[in-house]
């Protein structure tokens, strides 16, 4: 009986710990607080280096869906000719306080189909893990302009989502992938300079980190709560104790496309 009581106490402590992780606040798009608890497999390409390779002084640059501006700032982009869009209001407010000091103008957006910029304004449009409207990207690019995008594909964490929430719980499009995206870009006149796709592993070293992750990525884990998914989380905890890790499969692809000079 004592052993059962201890087991019950341990489970109660685990649940309370997971619920504390679930309640943590999150701003921007910075997962550094999960460093050492969550390990992402490296991609076979370097999106940041690909962007830097083409960025020059005076380049007019748009970063779509900048999040908290962390990635954009890592580029040290041209002052006075760099713009950022963001739809999530807390991030908009965060960026408006932070990015103007670096010569970056921030504009809120509500619809991908209506970017608040003149036609032919940008030499480069970059988009890392943000939705986009292809005709609108075409419109705001200068002739010869480049579109860089790295996307989270529709198979991202799909197996883990099914385990926690049931069959096809994810709100993402399972057919969102490299092939279909290229098939949409080319008819609009874009020439494809580079295309890559990969399915890296994401490893969790404790379930609390997984709980935080699932709450943040709510479109892949809609309706996730510790209370709702507690039996499944306990099964993952048992697997973690046995294997030392929980691994899920992610989905990434990258496209670099050019608008013709004429």
C-alpha positions as semicolon CSV with decimal commas, in nm:
position;residue;x (nm);y (nm);z (nm)
1;X;0,000;0,000;0,000
2;X;0,284;0,233;0,081
3;X;0,436;0,177;-0,260
4;X;0,103;0,256;-0,426
5;X;0,074;0,572;-0,217
6;X;0,419;0,685;-0,321
7;X;0,331;0,616;-0,682
8;X;0,017;0,824;-0,650
9;X;0,216;1,111;-0,496
10;X;0,472;1,095;-0,776
11;X;0,197;1,110;-1,038
12;X;0,033;1,406;-0,863
13;X;0,367;1,586;-0,854
14;X;0,425;1,514;-1,222
15;X;0,081;1,643;-1,313
16;X;0,132;1,961;-1,110
17;X;0,472;2,014;-1,275
18;X;0,324;1,967;-1,623
19;X;0,040;2,208;-1,546
20;X;0,295;2,468;-1,432
21;X;0,478;2,420;-1,763
22;X;0,145;2,452;-1,947
23;X;0,076;2,786;-1,776
24;X;0,409;2,948;-1,868
25;X;0,385;3,267;-2,074
26;X;0,543;3,286;-2,420
27;X;0,647;3,588;-2,628
28;X;0,810;3,630;-2,964
29;X;0,936;3,307;-3,116
30;X;1,222;3,223;-2,882
31;X;1,251;2,864;-2,762
32;X;1,582;2,921;-2,582
33;X;1,427;2,845;-2,245
34;X;1,378;2,487;-2,367
35;X;1,748;2,458;-2,450
36;X;1,884;2,134;-2,309
37;X;1,533;1,992;-2,278
38;X;1,446;1,984;-2,649
39;X;1,693;1,900;-2,927
40;X;1,627;1,968;-3,295
41;X;1,810;1,778;-3,566
42;X;1,997;2,015;-3,796
43;X;1,864;2,073;-4,145
44;X;2,084;1,990;-4,446
45;X;2,060;2,354;-4,557
46;X;2,117;2,686;-4,379
47;X;1,831;2,924;-4,450
48;X;2,001;3,214;-4,274
49;X;2,320;3,175;-4,479
50;X;2,117;3,153;-4,799
51;X;1,952;3,486;-4,717
52;X;2,280;3,651;-4,615
53;X;2,444;3,536;-4,938
54;X;2,207;3,755;-5,139
55;X;2,163;4,049;-4,900
56;X;2,366;4,362;-4,970
57;X;2,389;4,715;-4,830
58;X;2,088;4,906;-4,954
59;X;1,881;4,595;-5,020
60;X;1,514;4,668;-4,962
61;X;1,404;4,377;-4,748
62;X;1,071;4,250;-4,615
63;X;1,051;3,988;-4,339
64;X;0,702;3,836;-4,339
65;X;0,576;3,714;-4,003
66;X;0,878;3,827;-3,807
67;X;0,752;3,686;-3,474
68;X;0,956;3,862;-3,208
69;X;1,213;3,978;-3,464
70;X;1,481;3,739;-3,334
71;X;1,569;3,586;-3,671
72;X;1,556;3,918;-3,854
73;X;1,795;4,080;-3,606
74;X;2,037;3,788;-3,648
75;X;2,080;3,901;-4,011
76;X;2,190;4,256;-3,915
77;X;1,967;4,378;-4,201
78;X;2,013;4,712;-4,382
79;X;1,904;5,005;-4,166
80;X;1,630;5,221;-4,313
81;X;1,533;4,977;-4,588
82;X;1,414;4,680;-4,384
83;X;1,048;4,617;-4,306
84;X;0,874;4,351;-4,098
85;X;0,515;4,232;-4,085
86;X;0,343;4,047;-3,802
87;X;-0,017;3,943;-3,739
88;X;-0,007;3,834;-3,374
89;X;-0,085;4,146;-3,172
90;X;0,143;4,078;-2,870
91;X;0,435;4,029;-3,111
92;X;0,339;4,345;-3,303
93;X;0,363;4,546;-2,982
94;X;0,688;4,376;-2,885
95;X;0,846;4,446;-3,226
96;X;0,731;4,807;-3,236
97;X;0,917;4,863;-2,910
98;X;1,229;4,673;-3,014
99;X;1,293;4,688;-3,390
100;X;1,281;5,062;-3,480
101;X;1,607;5,111;-3,287
102;X;1,768;4,891;-3,554
103;X;1,623;5,090;-3,845
104;X;1,343;4,841;-3,905
105;X;0,983;4,951;-3,971
106;X;0,711;4,721;-3,835
107;X;0,364;4,695;-3,984
108;X;0,072;4,488;-3,860
109;X;-0,105;4,268;-4,113
110;X;-0,442;4,099;-4,100
111;X;-0,457;3,919;-4,435
112;X;-0,188;3,759;-4,649
113;X;-0,370;3,893;-4,956
114;X;-0,326;4,258;-4,849
115;X;0,032;4,351;-4,765
116;X;0,058;4,721;-4,670
117;X;0,327;4,806;-4,926
118;X;0,355;4,953;-5,274
119;X;0,396;4,727;-5,574
120;X;0,755;4,651;-5,676
121;X;0,897;4,779;-5,346
122;X;1,133;4,498;-5,237
123;X;1,453;4,340;-5,363
124;X;1,402;4,049;-5,124
125;X;1,106;3,901;-4,941
126;X;1,193;3,649;-4,673
127;X;0,941;3,427;-4,501
128;X;1,037;3,179;-4,232
129;X;0,750;2,961;-4,115
130;X;0,480;3,213;-4,206
131;X;0,183;3,179;-4,443
132;X;0,187;3,377;-4,767
133;X;-0,018;3,465;-5,074
134;X;0,186;3,402;-5,390
135;X;0,027;3,677;-5,607
136;X;0,082;3,928;-5,327
137;X;0,449;3,830;-5,284
138;X;0,486;3,870;-5,661
139;X;0,323;4,214;-5,646
140;X;0,553;4,363;-5,380
141;X;0,875;4,226;-5,534
142;X;1,077;4,431;-5,780
143;X;1,152;4,272;-6,119
144;X;1,440;4,035;-6,052
145;X;1,350;4,024;-5,682
146;X;1,398;3,713;-5,471
147;X;1,156;3,524;-5,251
148;X;1,308;3,307;-4,977
149;X;1,083;3,083;-4,775
150;X;1,140;2,805;-4,526
151;X;0,818;2,635;-4,428
152;X;0,686;2,387;-4,175
153;X;0,526;2,116;-4,385
154;X;0,190;1,952;-4,326
155;X;0,338;1,631;-4,182
156;X;0,509;1,818;-3,898
157;X;0,458;1,638;-3,564
158;X;0,150;1,471;-3,710
159;X;0,215;1,134;-3,545
160;X;0,263;1,295;-3,202
161;X;-0,055;1,500;-3,248
162;X;-0,249;1,185;-3,333
163;X;-0,111;1,008;-3,026
164;X;-0,211;1,290;-2,792
165;X;-0,539;1,404;-2,946
166;X;-0,666;1,140;-3,185
167;X;-0,674;1,083;-3,559
168;X;-0,621;1,393;-3,774
169;X;-0,656;1,632;-3,482
170;X;-0,407;1,877;-3,633
171;X;-0,545;2,188;-3,804
172;X;-0,260;2,187;-4,059
173;X;-0,295;2,083;-4,425
174;X;-0,136;1,737;-4,469
175;X;-0,073;1,818;-4,837
176;X;0,135;2,130;-4,767
177;X;0,476;2,026;-4,898
178;X;0,759;2,123;-5,131
179;X;0,613;1,970;-5,447
180;X;0,274;2,140;-5,418
181;X;0,429;2,476;-5,327
182;X;0,660;2,471;-5,631
183;X;0,362;2,369;-5,846
184;X;0,187;2,688;-5,729
185;X;0,488;2,922;-5,761
186;X;0,589;2,834;-6,117
187;X;0,256;2,915;-6,290
188;X;0,271;3,265;-6,138
189;X;0,599;3,325;-6,322
190;X;0,855;3,250;-6,051
191;X;1,168;3,063;-6,151
192;X;1,288;2,820;-5,883
193;X;1,654;2,868;-5,793
194;X;1,666;2,617;-5,508
195;X;1,433;2,367;-5,346
196;X;1,494;2,134;-5,050
197;X;1,278;1,915;-4,824
198;X;1,365;1,721;-4,509
199;X;1,203;1,537;-4,218
200;X;1,424;1,604;-3,914
201;X;1,380;1,455;-3,569
202;X;1,279;1,662;-3,268
203;X;1,375;1,505;-2,935
204;X;1,226;1,589;-2,595
205;X;1,428;1,504;-2,286
206;X;1,146;1,573;-2,043
207;X;0,768;1,576;-2,078
208;X;0,739;1,927;-1,933
209;X;0,920;2,060;-2,240
210;X;0,681;1,868;-2,464
211;X;0,386;2,019;-2,275
212;X;0,517;2,373;-2,330
213;X;0,579;2,298;-2,697
214;X;0,231;2,156;-2,755
215;X;0,067;2,457;-2,592
216;X;0,267;2,701;-2,806
217;X;0,215;2,513;-3,136
218;X;-0,161;2,512;-3,083
219;X;-0,250;2,467;-3,452
220;X;-0,074;2,128;-3,451
221;X;-0,214;2,033;-3,109
222;X;-0,557;2,203;-3,100
223;X;-0,731;2,168;-2,767
224;X;-0,426;2,024;-2,594
225;X;-0,428;2,049;-2,214
226;X;-0,253;1,845;-1,949
227;X;-0,592;1,750;-1,807
228;X;-0,729;1,627;-2,138
229;X;-0,414;1,442;-2,243
230;X;-0,299;1,320;-1,901
231;X;-0,323;0,942;-1,977
232;X;-0,124;0,985;-2,298
233;X;0,134;1,202;-2,120
234;X;0,180;0,932;-1,858
235;X;0,240;0,676;-2,134
236;X;0,502;0,911;-2,280
237;X;0,655;0,953;-1,934
238;X;0,690;0,575;-1,904
239;X;0,853;0,562;-2,247
240;X;1,086;0,845;-2,147
241;X;1,195;0,658;-1,835
242;X;1,269;0,353;-2,049
243;X;1,434;0,517;-2,353
244;X;1,558;0,848;-2,208
245;X;1,384;1,052;-2,478
246;X;1,069;1,111;-2,681
247;X;1,119;1,165;-3,053
248;X;0,881;1,316;-3,305
249;X;0,922;1,372;-3,679
250;X;0,915;1,725;-3,816
251;X;0,872;1,845;-4,175
252;X;1,064;2,133;-4,334
253;X;1,112;2,262;-4,685
254;X;1,286;2,561;-4,839
255;X;1,235;2,741;-5,171
256;X;1,431;3,026;-5,327
257;X;1,241;3,178;-5,621
258;X;1,307;3,473;-5,850
259;X;1,067;3,712;-6,018
260;X;1,181;3,770;-6,379
261;X;1,360;4,093;-6,466
262;X;1,090;4,187;-6,716
